[in-house]
Amino acid sequence: MGAGPPPGPARPRFWRSPLRGPWLTAVFGLVLLFGISVLFVTGLLSYAAYNPDLAAVNDQTPNKGWLGFYLFSWPTSPYWLYRLTQGIHVTLGIVLVPVLLAKLWSVIPKLFEWPPIRSISHALERLSLLLLVGGAGFEFVTGILNVQLHYIFPGSFYTLHFYGAWVFIGAFVVHVAFRLPRALRAVRPRLGEPAAGSEEAFGLVAPSPAAPTISRRGALAMVGLGSVALLVVTAGQSIGGWWRNTALLAPHGREPGSGPNGFQINKTAASVGIRPSDVGRAWRLTVRGPGRQVDLTYEQLLAMPQHESALPIACVEGWSTPDQRWGGVRLTDLAALVGPGVNTPEVLVESVQRGGSFRSAVLSDNQVRDSRSLLAVRVNGATLSADHGYPARAIVAGAPGVHNTKWVTRLTFGETG
């Protein structure tokens, strides 16, 4: 320690960029303050959309305790609410990547401060920075991998992203509390940057900078153009329809052909092991209620009153479709077969899918009672394809895509515990 920092990045003169300074760091930080706040709020809304307190199948996050709070039951109106909030969450997360990388670049000399620990308070500050930088990297990387449907996680994405978000936001709040006043001072009009040796400039302004090749505002514009470019090649997956062609970074090859059933899916029937015999003539829909059960053939389901709803599919990965015209039987009509009547309770929806996540889901009573909520047998005037859930799938206003269960074989009303 007494001999000074070792050769390399721990020495201030190692860093020579003339662009680093409190102003540029503060601008990036304030952009992230707004963007990450929106990400956190939309993430909480996404969590609430899963109605986690209804049943364990909706939220399998272990030992979540008070972290698993949510403020209201997810509504069915406006029906596009989840499509909007999750589209913002995913698109904004990708758009902020250049800003995050630029902010880390602007402060990287401070990560190599020497001595690395000067006091207990300094050690706590360094620990918070570790959680902040590590948490940001973890959340952005896992989120982007999820968007790409590239599940290489050592466990459930939902669990990892959930706990990672709370670790990150805790460190983020502490960092903002200490650094926001300094950031606001740094962006006020002034005569140039503070001197390299001053406390305000420590670790940010190079003591012997190289000749500049671009201005700070030019660097800011370059980062902004990067974010705009990512917006252009990402937002189309949330808008859907023709605009999906512009979403160059979204996973493609999951549109099952053309025609009425030719719109985005995550899982094919083959990928989850659906066999022809599972959905063939022997298929039955079992409808259960308190003390009563009805088994329906496909033909009997078709003979019930049929209704139509125009609803999108919107998934946690950020993609969504335009409104599709679904046809089928209202969930309330199916509930009436086993007795609940107008006071229709929540329902457990189960698929013939044998394994994997979200083979079942619990829908709340307000979702079941919405007249647009169907057990669909048709889409856009055609019979459901195997990949879209033939012979029947749930379609619910405002619900995440995974709660629109495909290949449904059982509905249990009022017995979801």
Sine and cosine of phi, psi and omega as CSV:
sin_phi,cos_phi,sin_psi,cos_psi,sin_omega,cos_omega
0.00,0.00,-0.69,0.72,-0.04,-1.00
-0.91,0.41,-0.43,0.90,-0.01,-1.00
-0.98,0.18,-0.03,1.00,-0.01,-1.00
1.00,0.00,0.03,-1.00,-0.06,-1.00
-0.92,0.39,0.51,-0.86,0.05,-1.00
-0.95,0.32,0.31,-0.95,0.03,-1.00
-0.85,0.52,0.57,-0.82,0.03,-1.00
0.88,-0.47,-0.45,-0.90,-0.15,-0.99
-0.92,0.39,-0.23,0.97,0.04,-1.00
-0.96,0.27,-0.27,0.96,0.01,-1.00
-1.00,-0.02,0.78,-0.62,-0.07,-1.00
-0.81,0.59,-0.59,0.81,-0.06,-1.00
-0.96,0.28,-0.10,0.99,0.09,-1.00
-0.91,0.42,-0.54,0.84,-0.06,-1.00
-0.99,-0.13,0.86,-0.50,-0.15,-0.99
-0.83,-0.56,0.10,1.00,-0.02,-1.00
-0.90,0.43,0.78,-0.62,0.03,-1.00
-0.98,0.21,-0.09,1.00,-0.07,-1.00
-1.00,0.08,-0.49,0.87,-0.06,-1.00
-0.90,0.44,0.63,-0.77,0.02,-1.00
0.11,-0.99,0.21,-0.98,-0.05,-1.00
-0.85,0.53,-0.60,0.80,-0.05,-1.00
-0.90,0.44,-0.78,0.63,-0.05,-1.00
-0.91,0.42,-0.68,0.73,0.04,-1.00
-0.87,0.49,-0.66,0.75,-0.02,-1.00
-0.92,0.40,-0.65,0.76,0.00,-1.00
-0.89,0.46,-0.75,0.67,0.05,-1.00
-0.87,0.50,-0.65,0.76,-0.02,-1.00
-0.90,0.44,-0.65,0.76,-0.01,-1.00
-0.93,0.36,-0.60,0.80,0.08,-1.00
-0.89,0.46,-0.69,0.72,0.01,-1.00
-0.93,0.37,-0.56,0.83,0.04,-1.00
-0.85,0.53,-0.73,0.69,0.03,-1.00
-0.93,0.36,-0.75,0.66,-0.08,-1.00
-0.90,0.43,-0.70,0.71,-0.03,-1.00
-0.94,0.35,-0.54,0.84,0.08,-1.00
-0.88,0.47,-0.68,0.73,0.05,-1.00
-0.91,0.42,-0.66,0.75,0.04,-1.00
-0.86,0.51,-0.67,0.74,-0.04,-1.00
-0.92,0.40,-0.70,0.72,0.00,-1.00
-0.90,0.43,-0.71,0.70,0.01,-1.00
-0.93,0.37,-0.48,0.88,0.10,-1.00
-0.92,0.40,-0.66,0.75,0.08,-1.00
-0.89,0.46,-0.63,0.78,0.04,-1.00
-0.91,0.42,-0.63,0.77,0.04,-1.00
-0.89,0.46,-0.65,0.76,0.03,-1.00
-0.89,0.45,-0.69,0.73,0.01,-1.00
-0.89,0.45,-0.54,0.84,-0.03,-1.00
-0.90,0.44,-0.36,0.93,0.04,-1.00
-0.99,0.14,0.01,1.00,-0.01,-1.00
0.72,0.70,0.86,0.50,-0.22,-0.98
-0.90,0.44,-0.41,0.91,-0.04,-1.00
-0.99,0.10,-0.09,1.00,-0.02,-1.00
-0.93,0.37,-0.69,0.72,-0.06,-1.00
-0.23,-0.97,0.34,-0.94,-0.02,-1.00
-0.91,0.42,-0.46,0.89,-0.03,-1.00
-0.93,0.37,-0.38,0.92,0.02,-1.00
-0.98,0.18,-0.53,0.85,-0.03,-1.00
-0.57,-0.82,0.96,-0.27,-0.07,-1.00
-0.99,-0.16,0.36,0.93,0.03,-1.00
-0.93,0.37,0.88,-0.48,-0.07,-1.00
-0.98,0.20,0.59,-0.81,0.16,-0.99
0.80,0.60,0.63,0.78,-0.07,-1.00
-0.96,0.28,-0.44,0.90,0.05,-1.00
0.81,0.58,-0.65,-0.76,-0.04,-1.00
-0.95,0.31,-0.19,0.98,0.08,-1.00
-0.92,0.38,-0.35,0.94,-0.05,-1.00
-1.00,0.02,0.43,0.90,0.00,-1.00
-0.96,0.29,0.47,-0.89,0.28,-0.96
-0.53,-0.85,0.43,-0.90,-0.30,-0.95
-1.00,-0.04,-0.31,0.95,-0.07,-1.00
-0.37,-0.93,0.40,-0.92,0.10,-0.99
-0.95,0.32,0.64,-0.77,-0.09,-1.00
-0.93,0.37,0.79,-0.61,-0.06,-1.00
-0.99,0.14,0.27,-0.96,0.09,-1.00
-0.99,-0.15,-0.15,0.99,0.04,-1.00
-0.75,-0.67,0.69,-0.73,-0.07,1.00
-0.93,0.37,0.61,-0.79,-0.13,-0.99
-0.91,0.41,-0.30,0.95,-0.03,-1.00
-1.00,-0.10,0.16,0.99,-0.12,-0.99
-0.88,0.48,-0.75,0.66,-0.02,-1.00
-0.91,0.42,-0.61,0.79,0.04,-1.00
-0.85,0.52,-0.65,0.76,-0.01,-1.00
-0.95,0.31,-0.79,0.61,-0.11,-0.99
-0.91,0.40,-0.65,0.76,-0.01,-1.00
-0.96,0.27,-0.54,0.84,0.10,-1.00
-0.88,0.47,-0.67,0.74,0.06,-1.00
-0.90,0.44,-0.70,0.72,-0.05,-1.00
-0.85,0.52,-0.76,0.65,-0.07,-1.00
-0.96,0.28,-0.72,0.69,-0.04,-1.00
-0.90,0.44,-0.71,0.70,0.01,-1.00
-0.90,0.43,-0.61,0.79,0.03,-1.00
-0.86,0.52,-0.65,0.76,0.02,-1.00
-0.96,0.29,-0.64,0.77,-0.01,-1.00
-0.89,0.46,-0.51,0.86,-0.04,-1.00
-0.98,0.18,-0.14,0.99,-0.06,-1.00
-0.84,0.54,-0.75,0.66,0.04,-1.00
-0.87,0.49,-0.58,0.81,0.00,-1.00
-0.92,0.39,-0.68,0.74,0.02,-1.00
-0.88,0.47,-0.72,0.70,0.00,-1.00
-0.90,0.44,-0.64,0.77,0.02,-1.00
-0.91,0.41,-0.64,0.77,0.04,-1.00
-0.89,0.45,-0.69,0.73,0.03,-1.00
-0.90,0.44,-0.64,0.77,0.05,-1.00
-0.88,0.48,-0.64,0.77,-0.09,-1.00
-0.93,0.36,-0.40,0.92,-0.06,-1.00
-0.91,-0.41,0.12,0.99,-0.10,-1.00
-0.86,0.50,-0.51,0.86,0.06,-1.00
-0.86,0.50,-0.52,0.85,-0.03,-1.00
-0.94,0.34,-0.37,0.93,0.04,-1.00
-0.95,0.32,-0.29,0.96,-0.02,-1.00
-0.94,-0.35,0.41,0.91,0.00,-1.00
-0.79,0.61,0.55,-0.84,0.06,-1.00
-0.75,-0.66,0.74,-0.67,-0.06,1.00
-0.93,0.35,0.47,-0.88,-0.08,-1.00
-0.90,0.44,-0.49,0.87,0.03,-1.00
-0.70,-0.72,0.82,-0.57,-0.04,-1.00
-0.95,-0.32,-0.37,0.93,-0.03,-1.00
-0.27,-0.96,0.08,-1.00,0.03,-1.00
-0.90,0.44,-0.69,0.72,0.01,-1.00
-0.90,0.44,-0.62,0.78,0.04,-1.00
-0.91,0.41,-0.61,0.79,0.03,-1.00
-0.90,0.44,-0.64,0.77,0.03,-1.00
-0.92,0.40,-0.62,0.79,0.04,-1.00
-0.90,0.43,-0.66,0.75,0.02,-1.00
-0.90,0.43,-0.62,0.78,0.03,-1.00
-0.90,0.43,-0.66,0.75,0.03,-1.00
-0.90,0.44,-0.59,0.81,0.05,-1.00
-0.92,0.39,-0.61,0.79,0.06,-1.00
-0.87,0.49,-0.71,0.70,0.02,-1.00
-0.92,0.39,-0.58,0.81,-0.01,-1.00
-0.92,0.38,-0.80,0.60,-0.05,-1.00
-0.93,0.37,-0.71,0.70,0.02,-1.00
-0.91,0.43,-0.66,0.75,0.02,-1.00
-0.91,0.42,-0.67,0.74,0.03,-1.00
-0.88,0.48,-0.74,0.67,0.02,-1.00
-0.87,0.49,-0.68,0.73,-0.01,-1.00
-0.89,0.45,-0.73,0.68,-0.04,-1.00
-0.91,0.40,-0.69,0.73,-0.02,-1.00
-0.93,0.36,-0.67,0.75,-0.02,-1.00
-0.92,0.40,-0.74,0.67,0.00,-1.00
-0.91,0.42,-0.60,0.80,0.04,-1.00
-0.90,0.44,-0.69,0.72,0.00,-1.00
-0.92,0.40,-0.64,0.77,0.05,-1.00
-0.89,0.45,-0.60,0.80,0.04,-1.00
-0.91,0.42,-0.67,0.74,0.05,-1.00
-0.85,0.53,-0.60,0.80,-0.01,-1.00
-0.99,0.10,0.06,1.00,-0.01,-1.00
0.84,0.55,0.57,0.82,-0.05,-1.00
-0.95,-0.32,1.00,0.04,-0.15,-0.99
-1.00,-0.04,1.00,0.03,0.02,-1.00
-0.94,-0.35,0.31,0.95,-0.08,-1.00
-0.97,0.24,0.51,-0.86,0.09,-1.00
-0.99,0.15,0.81,0.59,-0.06,-1.00
0.55,-0.84,-0.21,-0.98,-0.03,-1.00
-0.96,0.28,0.74,-0.68,0.09,-1.00
-0.84,0.54,-0.68,0.73,-0.08,-1.00
-0.88,0.48,-0.69,0.72,0.01,-1.00
-0.91,0.41,-0.73,0.68,-0.03,-1.00
-0.89,0.45,-0.71,0.71,-0.03,-1.00
-0.92,0.38,-0.59,0.81,0.00,-1.00
-0.89,0.46,-0.81,0.58,-0.03,-1.00
-0.94,0.34,-0.60,0.80,0.06,-1.00
-0.87,0.49,-0.61,0.79,0.00,-1.00
-0.90,0.44,-0.65,0.76,-0.02,-1.00
-0.95,0.32,-0.62,0.79,0.07,-1.00
-0.89,0.46,-0.72,0.69,-0.03,-1.00
-0.90,0.43,-0.73,0.68,-0.09,-1.00
-0.93,0.36,-0.51,0.86,0.08,-1.00
-0.89,0.46,-0.74,0.68,0.04,-1.00
-0.91,0.41,-0.57,0.82,-0.01,-1.00
-0.91,0.43,-0.69,0.72,0.01,-1.00
-0.89,0.45,-0.69,0.72,0.03,-1.00
-0.88,0.48,-0.70,0.72,-0.01,-1.00
-0.89,0.46,-0.69,0.72,0.00,-1.00
-0.90,0.44,-0.65,0.76,-0.02,-1.00
-0.86,0.50,-0.60,0.80,-0.03,-1.00
-1.00,0.07,-0.52,0.85,-0.18,-0.98
-0.97,-0.25,-0.28,0.96,-0.07,-1.00
-0.87,0.50,-0.72,0.69,0.02,-1.00
-0.84,0.54,-0.67,0.75,0.00,-1.00
-0.91,0.42,-0.62,0.78,0.01,-1.00
-0.91,0.41,-0.64,0.76,0.01,-1.00
-0.92,0.40,-0.61,0.79,0.06,-1.00
-0.91,0.42,-0.60,0.80,-0.09,-1.00
-0.93,0.37,-0.47,0.88,-0.05,-1.00
-1.00,-0.04,-0.02,1.00,0.07,-1.00
-0.94,0.33,0.53,-0.85,0.04,-1.00
-0.83,0.55,0.71,-0.70,-0.02,-1.00
-0.42,-0.91,0.09,-1.00,0.04,-1.00
-1.00,-0.09,0.99,0.11,0.10,-1.00
0.98,0.20,0.01,-1.00,-0.02,-1.00
-0.99,0.15,0.39,-0.92,0.10,-1.00
-0.91,0.41,0.37,-0.93,-0.02,-1.00
-0.90,0.44,0.49,-0.87,-0.09,-1.00
-0.85,0.52,-0.54,0.84,-0.07,-1.00
-1.00,0.04,-0.09,1.00,-0.05,-1.00
-0.96,0.29,0.32,-0.95,-0.01,-1.00
-0.90,0.44,-0.63,0.78,-0.05,-1.00
-0.92,0.39,-0.52,0.85,-0.06,-1.00
-1.00,-0.09,-0.05,1.00,-0.12,-0.99
-0.85,0.53,0.82,-0.57,0.03,-1.00
0.99,0.14,-0.08,1.00,-0.02,-1.00
-0.91,-0.41,-0.70,0.71,-0.01,-1.00
-1.00,-0.04,0.81,-0.58,-0.02,-1.00
-0.93,0.36,0.73,-0.69,0.02,-1.00
-0.93,0.36,-0.46,0.89,0.05,-1.00
-0.69,-0.72,0.97,0.25,-0.11,-0.99
-0.94,0.35,0.49,-0.87,0.12,-0.99
-0.97,0.22,0.16,-0.99,0.02,-1.00
-0.92,0.39,0.70,-0.72,-0.02,-1.00
-0.95,0.31,0.58,-0.82,0.11,-0.99
-0.91,-0.42,-0.15,0.99,0.04,-1.00
-0.42,-0.91,0.50,-0.87,0.01,-1.00
-0.99,0.16,0.24,-0.97,0.06,-1.00
-0.89,0.45,-0.66,0.75,0.02,-1.00
-0.93,0.38,-0.52,0.85,0.09,-1.00
-0.91,0.41,-0.66,0.76,0.05,-1.00
-0.90,0.43,-0.64,0.76,0.04,-1.00
-0.89,0.46,-0.66,0.75,0.03,-1.00
-0.91,0.42,-0.61,0.79,0.01,-1.00
-0.89,0.45,-0.69,0.73,0.05,-1.00
-0.90,0.43,-0.66,0.75,0.03,-1.00
-0.88,0.48,-0.65,0.76,0.04,-1.00
-0.90,0.43,-0.58,0.81,0.07,-1.00
-0.89,0.46,-0.66,0.75,0.03,-1.00
-0.92,0.39,-0.65,0.76,0.03,-1.00
-0.89,0.45,-0.66,0.75,0.03,-1.00
-0.88,0.48,-0.67,0.74,0.04,-1.00
-0.91,0.41,-0.57,0.82,0.07,-1.00
-0.88,0.48,-0.70,0.72,-0.04,-1.00
-0.89,0.45,-0.62,0.78,-0.08,-1.00
-1.00,-0.09,0.16,0.99,-0.01,-1.00
-0.84,-0.54,-0.68,0.74,-0.18,-0.98
-0.86,0.51,-0.46,0.89,-0.05,-1.00
-0.87,0.50,-0.45,0.89,-0.01,-1.00
-0.94,0.33,-0.45,0.89,0.04,-1.00
-1.00,0.08,-0.50,0.87,0.03,-1.00
-0.96,0.27,-0.64,0.77,0.05,-1.00
0.98,0.19,-0.07,-1.00,0.00,-1.00
0.91,0.41,-0.61,-0.79,-0.02,-1.00
-0.86,0.52,-0.57,0.82,-0.07,-1.00
-0.89,0.46,-0.33,0.94,0.02,-1.00
-0.88,0.47,-0.43,0.90,0.04,-1.00
-0.89,0.45,-0.40,0.91,0.00,-1.00
-1.00,0.07,-0.18,0.98,-0.04,-1.00
-0.99,0.12,0.97,0.24,-0.12,-0.99
-0.92,0.39,-0.43,0.90,-0.04,-1.00
-1.00,-0.02,-0.12,0.99,0.01,-1.00
-0.99,0.15,0.49,-0.87,0.06,-1.00
-0.91,0.42,0.71,-0.70,0.01,-1.00
-0.89,-0.46,-0.06,-1.00,-0.02,-1.00
0.99,0.16,0.24,0.97,0.01,-1.00
-0.90,-0.44,0.34,0.94,0.15,-0.99
-0.99,-0.12,0.95,-0.32,-0.13,-0.99
-0.97,0.25,0.96,0.28,0.07,-1.00
0.98,0.18,-0.31,-0.95,-0.01,-1.00
-0.92,-0.39,-0.08,-1.00,0.02,-1.00
1.00,-0.01,-0.19,-0.98,-0.09,-1.00
-0.85,0.52,-0.52,0.85,-0.01,-1.00
-0.99,-0.12,0.19,0.98,-0.12,-0.99
-1.00,0.01,0.87,0.49,0.08,-1.00
-0.68,-0.73,0.21,-0.98,-0.24,-0.97
-0.80,0.60,0.63,-0.78,0.17,-0.99
-0.70,-0.72,0.29,-0.96,0.16,-0.99
-0.99,-0.16,-0.71,0.70,-0.10,-0.99
-0.85,-0.53,0.75,-0.66,0.13,-0.99
-0.99,0.10,0.29,-0.96,0.05,-1.00
-0.87,0.49,-0.64,0.77,-0.03,-1.00
-0.92,0.40,-0.59,0.81,-0.08,-1.00
-0.93,0.37,-0.38,0.93,0.01,-1.00
-0.94,-0.33,0.22,0.98,0.14,-0.99
0.98,0.20,0.42,0.91,0.06,-1.00
-0.96,0.28,0.86,-0.52,0.00,-1.00
-0.99,-0.13,0.45,-0.89,0.04,-1.00
-0.81,0.59,-0.59,0.81,-0.01,-1.00
-0.92,0.39,-0.42,0.91,0.00,-1.00
-0.93,0.37,-0.51,0.86,-0.09,-1.00
-0.85,-0.53,0.32,0.95,-0.01,-1.00
-1.00,0.04,-0.44,-0.90,-0.09,-1.00
-0.90,0.43,-0.41,0.91,0.00,-1.00
-0.99,0.16,-0.12,0.99,-0.01,-1.00
-0.88,0.47,0.65,-0.76,0.09,-1.00
-0.71,-0.71,0.55,-0.84,0.15,-0.99
-0.98,-0.18,0.89,-0.45,0.04,-1.00
-0.99,-0.12,0.85,-0.53,0.04,-1.00
-0.92,-0.40,0.86,-0.50,-0.05,-1.00
-0.86,-0.51,0.55,-0.83,0.11,-0.99
-0.62,-0.78,-0.05,-1.00,0.00,-1.00
-0.85,0.52,0.97,-0.26,0.08,-1.00
0.98,0.18,0.16,0.99,-0.04,-1.00
-0.55,-0.83,0.52,-0.85,0.01,-1.00
-0.59,-0.80,0.65,-0.76,0.06,-1.00
-0.77,-0.64,0.72,-0.69,0.08,-1.00
-0.94,-0.35,0.81,-0.58,-0.05,-1.00
-0.90,-0.43,0.67,-0.74,0.19,-0.98
-0.98,0.18,0.17,-0.99,0.04,-1.00
-0.88,0.48,-0.66,0.75,0.00,-1.00
-0.90,0.44,-0.65,0.76,0.03,-1.00
-0.91,0.40,-0.58,0.81,0.07,-1.00
-0.90,0.44,-0.67,0.74,0.02,-1.00
-0.92,0.39,-0.44,0.90,-0.03,-1.00
-0.98,0.20,-0.25,0.97,0.04,-1.00
-0.96,0.28,0.32,-0.95,0.03,-1.00
-0.81,0.58,0.77,-0.64,-0.04,-1.00
-0.97,-0.24,0.62,-0.79,0.00,-1.00
-0.72,-0.70,0.24,-0.97,0.00,-1.00
-0.81,-0.58,0.54,-0.84,0.08,-1.00
-0.65,-0.76,0.64,-0.76,0.08,-1.00
-0.98,-0.22,0.97,-0.23,-0.07,-1.00
-0.66,-0.75,0.50,-0.86,0.06,-1.00
-1.00,0.04,0.16,-0.99,0.26,-0.96
-0.94,-0.34,0.81,-0.59,0.00,-1.00
-0.76,-0.65,0.79,-0.61,-0.11,-0.99
-0.90,-0.43,0.30,-0.95,-0.05,-1.00
-0.89,0.45,-0.41,0.91,0.02,-1.00
-0.95,0.30,-0.08,1.00,0.07,-1.00
0.98,-0.19,-0.25,0.97,-0.01,-1.00
-0.99,0.11,0.44,-0.90,0.07,-1.00
-0.46,-0.89,0.28,-0.96,0.05,-1.00
-0.95,-0.32,0.35,-0.94,0.23,-0.97
-0.90,0.43,0.11,-0.99,0.04,-1.00
-0.85,0.53,0.77,-0.64,0.12,-0.99
-0.96,-0.28,0.50,-0.87,-0.02,-1.00
-1.00,-0.07,0.98,-0.21,-0.06,-1.00
-1.00,-0.09,0.59,-0.81,0.07,-1.00
-0.78,-0.62,0.64,-0.77,0.02,-1.00
0.15,-0.99,-0.39,-0.92,-0.08,-1.00
-0.97,-0.23,0.71,-0.70,0.03,-1.00
-0.90,0.43,0.60,-0.80,0.03,-1.00
-0.88,0.47,-0.55,0.84,0.03,-1.00
-0.91,0.42,-0.58,0.81,0.03,-1.00
-0.92,0.38,-0.60,0.80,0.05,-1.00
-0.94,0.35,-0.62,0.79,0.05,-1.00
-0.89,0.46,-0.59,0.81,-0.02,-1.00
-0.90,0.44,-0.39,0.92,0.02,-1.00
-0.91,0.42,-0.43,0.90,-0.06,-1.00
-0.89,-0.45,0.24,0.97,0.25,-0.97
0.94,-0.35,-0.40,0.92,-0.12,-0.99
-0.87,0.50,-0.52,0.85,0.02,-1.00
0.92,0.39,-0.66,-0.76,-0.11,-0.99
-0.94,0.34,-0.44,0.90,0.00,-1.00
-1.00,-0.02,0.81,0.58,-0.08,-1.00
-0.89,0.45,0.82,-0.57,0.00,-1.00
-1.00,0.08,-0.09,-1.00,0.09,-1.00
-0.91,0.42,0.25,-0.97,-0.06,-1.00
-0.68,-0.73,0.66,-0.75,0.15,-0.99
-1.00,-0.04,0.87,-0.50,-0.01,-1.00
-0.96,-0.26,0.83,-0.55,-0.06,-1.00
-0.85,-0.52,0.58,-0.81,-0.05,-1.00
-0.96,-0.28,0.32,-0.95,0.14,-0.99
-0.97,0.24,-0.17,0.99,0.08,-1.00
-0.83,0.55,0.79,-0.61,-0.14,-0.99
-1.00,0.08,-0.54,0.84,-0.07,-1.00
-0.70,-0.72,-0.01,-1.00,0.03,-1.00
1.00,0.05,0.19,-0.98,-0.03,-1.00
-0.98,0.20,0.44,-0.90,0.10,-1.00
0.86,0.52,0.62,0.79,0.16,-0.99
-0.98,0.21,-0.14,0.99,0.09,-1.00
-0.53,-0.85,0.34,-0.94,0.02,-1.00
-0.42,-0.91,0.47,-0.88,0.10,-1.00
-0.96,-0.26,0.78,-0.63,0.05,-1.00
-0.97,-0.23,0.66,-0.75,-0.04,-1.00
-0.95,0.30,0.25,-0.97,-0.03,-1.00
-0.89,0.46,-0.60,0.80,0.02,-1.00
-0.93,0.37,-0.50,0.87,0.08,-1.00
-0.94,0.34,-0.67,0.75,0.00,-1.00
-0.91,0.42,-0.64,0.77,-0.09,-1.00
-0.98,0.21,-0.25,0.97,0.04,-1.00
-0.90,0.44,0.78,-0.63,-0.08,-1.00
-0.91,0.42,-0.25,0.97,0.02,-1.00
-1.00,0.04,-0.17,0.99,-0.04,-1.00
-0.98,0.18,0.85,-0.53,-0.12,-0.99
-0.79,-0.61,0.37,-0.93,0.40,-0.92
-0.99,-0.13,0.99,-0.17,-0.18,-0.98
-0.99,0.13,0.62,-0.79,0.09,-1.00
-0.85,-0.52,-0.16,0.99,0.00,-1.00
-0.67,-0.74,0.37,-0.93,0.14,-0.99
-0.59,-0.81,0.75,-0.66,0.00,-1.00
0.79,0.61,0.62,0.79,0.07,-1.00
0.99,0.11,-0.02,1.00,-0.05,-1.00
-0.88,-0.47,0.40,-0.92,0.11,-0.99
-0.88,0.48,0.62,-0.79,0.05,-1.00
-0.82,0.57,0.65,-0.76,0.14,-0.99
-0.98,0.20,0.24,-0.97,0.03,-1.00
-0.86,0.52,-0.64,0.77,-0.04,-1.00
-0.95,0.31,-0.38,0.93,0.04,-1.00
-0.99,-0.13,0.18,0.98,0.20,-0.98
0.94,-0.34,0.23,0.97,0.03,-1.00
-0.79,0.61,0.69,-0.72,0.21,0.98
-1.00,0.00,-0.28,0.96,-0.04,-1.00
-0.40,-0.91,0.57,-0.82,0.04,-1.00
-0.62,-0.78,0.42,-0.91,0.07,-1.00
-0.99,0.16,0.64,-0.77,0.13,-0.99
-0.74,-0.67,0.88,-0.47,-0.14,-0.99
-0.78,-0.63,0.72,-0.70,0.00,-1.00
-0.90,0.43,0.81,-0.58,0.11,-0.99
0.98,0.19,0.00,1.00,-0.08,-1.00
-1.00,0.07,0.50,-0.87,0.15,-0.99
-0.85,0.52,0.47,-0.88,-0.06,-1.00
-0.82,0.58,-0.61,0.80,-0.05,-1.00
-0.93,0.37,-0.26,0.96,0.06,-1.00
-1.00,-0.01,-0.07,1.00,0.15,-0.99
-1.00,-0.01,0.93,0.37,-0.19,-0.98
-0.84,0.55,0.70,-0.71,0.02,-1.00
-0.99,-0.15,0.31,-0.95,0.04,-1.00
0.81,0.58,0.75,0.67,-0.10,-1.00
-0.93,0.37,0.67,-0.74,0.05,-1.00
-0.78,-0.62,-0.25,0.97,-0.03,-1.00
-0.51,-0.86,0.69,-0.72,0.12,-0.99
-0.83,-0.56,0.84,-0.54,-0.01,-1.00
-0.87,-0.49,0.94,-0.35,-0.05,-1.00
-1.00,-0.06,0.79,-0.62,0.13,-0.99
0.98,0.22,0.08,1.00,0.01,-1.00
-0.72,-0.69,0.89,0.45,-0.15,-0.99
-0.98,-0.21,-0.05,1.00,-0.06,-1.00
-0.95,0.31,0.00,0.00,0.00,0.00
